Amino acid sequence: MKWLVEKDNTHYNYEDIKNNSMTDSSKTPVLIGIIGYNELGKGVSKVLHEREKEISEKLGFPVKIDKITHDEIHHENFDESPHHVTTNHDSIINDPEISIVVELLGDMEESKEVIEKSLKKGIHVITANRELLAKHGNELFDLAKKSGTSILFEAAIGGIIPCVKILRENYSPGRIRRISGILNGACNFILTKMHEDHTVSFSDAVREAQRLKYIESLSAIDIDGHDSAHKLAILSALAFNTSINYREVKIQGISHVTQDDIQHAEANDCVLRLIAKAEKNADGSIAISVGVKEEKKTSFFGSVTGRTNAILIEDDLTGPLTLTGAGEGKLPEAMSIVADIMEAARDRS
C-alpha cells in the first residue's frame, strides 16, 4: 500500500521517501511507527507534519511516520491519511526500517506486550501510559537497559511540562528533598469551578468537565486520585533515584469535596487543590501521598487554576523550581511526544 505526500506542491510516493530521494538533508530519514492511532496519535502526526522543516533542521535529518495501526482499517478518519495503515502491531515491530515505536494503545496489558516486543527488537519506545509505567515500569526499564534501548515518557506526566527531562538532566541523585504538584488538570478544573461558583456542586463540575472533554467519563482513575498517584510514583523514582513504588502512595481523591468544604477553605483565605507530594524523611525514607489540601490563594499551587498542571521541585542547594503548563489535551501531550521522538531519533541516528 502506497501513500502520497505533498511537498512544495509536488507529490512524492512512499517508496521515494524510503529511497531518500526527497529528504531535506542528505541523510536517511528516521522512520517511526505509531501503534494505536487515537486522538493523541493524530496530534503527534499534526505536530510532526506542521514542524517537519524545523525538526529536520534541528536534527540534521528528517523524521517520518512510516506506519500506524488501528483496529478499524477502513474507518472514515483514514480516508485522507498519509500513512500506511494496518491492524497488525507486529508489522511495525518487525519492520527493520522502523527504529522508533510510539505506543498509544491505552490498554495496559496490550501496551505492555507491544513495549516488551519492541524493546527486544532493539527499538526505542515512546509511551504516554503512566498507569503501565507506575505498575510495571521497573521491569520494563530493566528490559530496556538489557536490550540497549530506551523508554521515553515525557507525555505520561505533565502534559507540555518537560519535568522528566529536567529531573534527568538538571538534578543529581540525592539533591532533591521534596517534589510536589497538581498533576491532574481535570481535577484542578473541577475544584476551580466549585470555587468560582458556589452554586456548582461536585457533580455539576464533573459534568462541565465532561462537556469540555477534560474527562471522557466518570473515571475513578482521575477523580479518586489514582492518575495523580501514577504520575507521582514515576516522578518520585526520578527525583530520589529509587525504584517505582506505586503501592506505597497514600491516595485520596476529590469525590468527597462539597461546597461546605470549598467555603470553609475560602474563609481561611485558601482554596482546595489535589496535591501530589513525595518528600524525603530524615531517616532517608520517602513519604509519598496524593490528597486534597488547603492552599493559600496567593501561594504557588493556590494560584494555579483551571486545567493547568504545576510542579514544584525543592532542593537545599538551589532552592525551589516551579513549572506550570497545559496538562490534559491532545496537543500538549503530542508536543511532549514529539520532543521524545527527537531525542530518540538523535540517539538512533
N, C-alpha and C positions, 0 to 999 in steps of 0.2 A: 504494500500500500504506500503510495507516494503522497506527499503534501506539498503545497506551494507556499512560498514566502515572497512577499512583496518588499523590495528594497530599491529605493531611488527610482520608483516607477517601473522597475524591471522585475519580471518573475523568474525565480530560480527553483528548480526542483530539489527534492530531498537528497538525491544522490550527489548533486553539485556541492551541497554543503558538506557531506561526508568526505567528498574528494577534495575539499578545501579550495574550491575554485571561486568562492565569493566572500571569503572572510575579510575582516578589516585589518588583519595582520597576516604576516606570512606563516604564522604558527597554526597548527591543527586545533580546531575548537575542542574544548572540554564538553563532553556530552552528558546530559542529565536525564534521569528517568523519574517521573512523578508517579508514585503509587498511591492512588486514592485522589482522584481529580474532583475534589469538592469545591466549595466556595473559596476556601483558603488556597487551594491549588490554582484556581482561576486568578486569584490575586497575585500569586507568585508569577504566573505566566504574564500577567499585565505589567508588573514591575520590570521583569526581565525584558519584555518587548519594548516598553517605553524608554528604558535606560540602557538599551543594547549598546549604543555607541559609547556612552560614558563608562560602562562596565568594561568594555573591550579596551578602552584607552587606559583605564586604571590597572587592569591585569596584564596588558600587553598581548592578549589573545582573546578570542571570543568564547562565550559560554552559550550553549544551545540546549534547549529542551528537545530530546530525541523522541521519547515515547512517554505516554501516560496510560494508566489503567483506570477503568471504570466498569462497574457492574453492568451498566446498560450501554453497550457499544453504539446502539443506534439512537440514543437519546437525542432529543432535538437540540440540546446545548452544543452538540458536536457537529452541527451542520456546517459551520464555518471554522471548525477547529483546525489550527495549523500544525497539528501534531499527529503522530502515528498512535492511534487509539487501540487498545487491546483490553481484554478481560483477564488476561493471564499475567499475574505478577512475575512468574518465573521467566517470561520472555524478556523482561527488563533486567532481572537479576543475572541471567545467564548470557546477556549480550556483552561480549568482550570489549565493545567500544564505549559502553556506558561506565563511567568511573564514579558517579555520584548518584545516590538514590535519595529522593525526598519522600519520606514516608508520612502520609497524612490520612491514614485509614480510620483512626478513631477507636476501633475495636481493639482492646488490649491484647488478646491472645493472637489475633491475626497480625497486629503490628509487631508483636514480639517475634513471631515466626519470620516475617519479612526482614526485620532488622538482623536477626541471627543469620539467616541465609546470606544476606548482603555482606555482612562483616566477614563471614567465612570465605566469600569470594574475593575479598580484598577491596571492597567498595566502601567508600566513605558514606556515612548515613547522616541525614538531617531529619530531625523529627520535632514535632510540637506536642507530643503526647506526654504531658507531665505525670499523669497517673501511672503510666507504664514505667517511667524513669524512677518515680518515687518508690514503686513496689518491686521493680526488677532491675533497676539501674546498676546496682553493684555487679551483678553477674554479666550484664551487657557491656559495661565498661571494661571488665576483666577480659571478655572475649575480644573487644576492640583492641586492647593492648596486645593480646597474644597474636592477633592477625595483622598487626601493624597498620591499623586503620583508625578512624576516629568517629565519634558520635557528637554531632553539634546540635545544640538545642536552645539557642537564644530565644526563639519564639515561644518556648514552653513556659517561660517565667513571667516576664514583664512587658509583653507586647513590644512596643518600639524601644523600650529602655534597654540599653546594652549592658545589663547588670552582670551577665555571665562573663562577658569579655573583660569587664572592669575587675571582677574578682579574680579572674585567672591571671591577668597581666599586671595589675596595679598593686596587688597586695601579696606579701609573702606570708607563708603559714605562721600562725601564732600572733599576728599583729592585731587582728580584729577581736574586739571584746563583745560586740553586740551588732546584730543586723535585724532590722525590723521593717515592716512595710504594710501598705494597703495593696494587696496582691490580687484582689478580685474586683474589677471595675463594676460589674453588675451589682454586687452587694453595696459598694460605695454609692452607686446611683440610687438604690432603694433607700438607704439611710439619709442621703442628701434630700431626696424627695419628701421624706417624712418630716425633716427639719424645716423645709421651705414652706410646707403647707400642713398645718396642724389638723386639718380635716382628713388628711390622707392616712389610711391605715396601712399596715404591713401588706395585706393582700392587695390593696389598691396600688401600692407602689410596685409590687411584683407584676401586676397586670400591665402597668405602664412600661416596665422594663421589657416585658414580652412583646408589647405592641411595637416598641422600638427595636426589637430583636437583639437586646442585650442578653436576654436569657431565652433560649429556644423553648424551654418547657419549665415546669416547676421542678427544677433539678436539685435534689438533695446535695449533690456534689458542690454546687455553688452556695446555696443559702445556708446549708448546715456546716460550712467551713472547710469541707474536705478539699476543694480545689485549692484554696489558700494553703492548706496543710501540705498538699503535694508539692507546691512550689517552694514552700518554706523548707521542707526536708532536703530538697536539692540545693537551695541556697545555703543552708546551714552546712552541708557537706563541703561545698566550695569555700565557704568563709572560714571554716575551722579545720579544713584538711582531714575530714573523717569520712567514714562510710556513710551512706544514706540511711537514716534511721527514722523512717516514716512512722513506724509503730510507736515511737517514743513521743510523738506530738500529742499534746493535750488539746482537744478540739472543742470549740463552742461556736455555733453559727449565729445567725441573726433572726431566725424564725420566731424567737420568743419576744422580740422587741415590740413594744406598744407605744402609743402616743404618750402615755404616762411616763415611760422611760425617757422619751425624747424631751419632754418638757421639764423633767427633773434635771436632766443634763443641762438644759439651757438656763435653768435657774442658777446653776453654778458657773455660768458663762462658758459652758462646754458644749461639744457635740459628740454624738456616738459614732465610732468608727470600728470596723472589723480590722484588728491589728494582729499581724503575724510577727512573732518575735522569737529569736534564738539568741541566747546570752550565755557567755562562759562564766561559770561559777568560780569561786576562789579555789576550790579543790580540783579544777580542771574539767569537771563535768559540764554538760551542756543542757540548759533548761530551754525547752522548745514548746511553744504554745500558739494557738490561734483563738482569739476571743474578742468580744465587744468591750471596748474601753471608752471612758470619758476622756476626751482630748480638749484642751483649751482652744477656743475658737481662733486665737492668734498663733497657735503652735503650728509646726510644720504639717503634721497629719490633720490637725483641725481645719486647716485652710485648703485641704485637698477635697474638691467637690466633684460631683458627677461621676462619670465612669473612668476618671483618671486613676492611674496606678502611681504609687510613690514608694520609694525605698530609702532607708536611712542606714548608712554604714558608719559605725563608730569604732575608732581605734585610738589608743593613747598617744600615738606618735604624731599624727597629722590632724586629728580632730574629726568632726563629722563630715560626711559626704552625703548630700541629698540629691536624689534623682526623681524626676517626675516625667510622665508621658502617657500617651494613649495606651490603654491596656487591651480590652476586648475589641475585636473588629478585624475584618478581613485584611485591610491594607497595613495596619500597624504590624500584625504578625507576619504578613507577607514580606514587609521590608526587612524584618529580622531574619527571615529565612533566606532572603537574597544575600544578606550580609554573610550568613553562614556558607552559602553556596560559593561566594567569592573567596572565603577563607579556605574552603576545601579545594577549590579549583587551583589556588596558588600552590597548595601542597601537592596536589595531583600532577600539576604541570612540571 
